[in-house]
Amino acid sequence: MNLYLLHKPYRMLSQFTDPRSEDGERRATLADVIDVPGIYPAGRLDHDSEGLLLLSDDGELIHRISHPRHKQPKTYRVQVEGDPDEAALQALRDGVALKDGMTRPAKVRRLAQSDLPERDPPVDPRRHPVTTWLELTITEGRNRQVRRMTARVGHPTLRLVRVAIGPWRLDGLAPGEWRRETLHAPRQPRAKSARHPARGKGGRR
């Protein structure tokens, strides 16, 4: 089984075609950065989000990665407006109330720097003079969940980059770059063969 790890750039669709291309200016799609036939993304990232996207040609693998039942943890580095205090961070850790219910507790830590490449265009420092980088790990996949969570505690998200999905990490990939990993299916246990007792020459048949 082949798995492709892609660093999706900012303002790119998490699909290979743009359904709105006939109505106006064509938006960037995955076809602009990866040309491998027969692969599909396992999950998605919003048009204005960046980072790790997993793709495969194996439907079972895609289901195993993307289905909420498997609870693959997803880690994001998030640039938020302002400087969240400890109460705001603890609220994210405890779970916050959104319109579609309480979120599960998240792992949250403050970062001194993002260690990410600069975005094009960057967050405007004149409009947002004070920002903070956080790292959040969640085990859900609600629509725009991280953005809604940070906004709920008073610190809207300005930039969002997914850096890990389960054991797979973005490390070493610049925006638009990808690499392939070959996964080996787990070995099935061998069926035990029926044994027959040994018979001597004069034994019954």
Secondary structure, DSSP 8 states (H G I E B T S, - for coil): -EEEEEEE-TTB-SSSS-TTTTTSS--B-GGGT---TT-EESS---TT-EEEEEEES-HHHHHHHH-GGG---EEEEEEEES---HHHHHHHHH--EETTEE----EEEEES-------SS---TTT-S-EEEEEEEES---TTHHHHHHHHTT--EEEEEEEEETTEE-TT--TT-EEEEE------------------TTS--
